[in-house]
Amino acid sequence: DAFDRMGGELARRGFHHLGGLTLPYLELMLWAGQDTTHYEVQLTDAVQPVDVVFLTDFAVRGWAHFATFGRASTGGWAGENALFCLREDYDLDSEKFLVSYLQHEARHFADYARFPELGQIDLEYRGKLTELVFAQDSQRSLLEHFEKAGAPNESAPHSYANWAVMQDFGRE
């Protein structure tokens, strides 16, 4: 496909890339720098070993960053073999990184292996529940964010999972 053909040329020019579908749109991220750190991440049911690839020196930060004039963007994602993190988005000592990124994404990483058929909405739902379990100082702001960013739109897994968490939370 086009992303595969483009990838070789980008690598020759010193860039790494993410392309393909990041629901609900096609994605393109380009960056020049990256380094890897190993973590042992506590989840509710296990300790998940993960490598986090910290990405720096972005040329293009993806569709969400473009569409919101830089007010929002993907902060990272879970791949098959590692987690990927946009380094400039995080204070590595904050709950935003330790809980909302690291434990959320490590939950995805663990679920990929344990539940390989799990759909994107369910993966996001489980990640958001993991955040709520481990958050201390940020739990209220997480709930507020889930409420504001939630929508019953199954073509947007993050929004749908936010909505579903708040629906379930409200029932409880």
Steps between C-alpha positions, in 0.01 A plus 500: 500500500595868489624506860736208435643668188528833681666339804816403316551850365429658840755270667761601244433862597539426873136475603291239678130491425159381607251462220178318444167521674466660844125488535313673366755650253819424311805588708839642416767578758864574415782530755879492495606405854423205723644315798374203703449448876383178667222510764333245727141629516260403778154413368203369697576138415875485428824689455542567129856541367509752214749697298397861441641663189513876565448695177644849442569752223163486327441630149133388494300409813193339345142581408378599848782752544431644155121512541517679838779744412725328754255501793466120498692207364589140551739476795604146423383151416561132560664301224549127477851507651524833684317810616561828317493834682520859375762610753422872497141435612593366845663574831627147570427536874134602451183290517434611143803292397508227767125425498328651195778403262713222646242290685230565237727395212652210697143373548465498118834323467394232751156465340646453151666182628224382734195590287620520137144527362398793722365793297636854513209638704541228764876556511445872562230431759737275694780758472275772642391277789867436574555876520213541746628218722852643530437876486518682829543873445353495148195278545248786506655667193499165318128459564439857382702431186316174430169686540598785265675282240247217494259430217301190397683486166634149435720624215708697757615242760652749748186715509273197520703348786486833688123502455464134603708546816286797602176311424615209717635732769165682511309174541723397790 
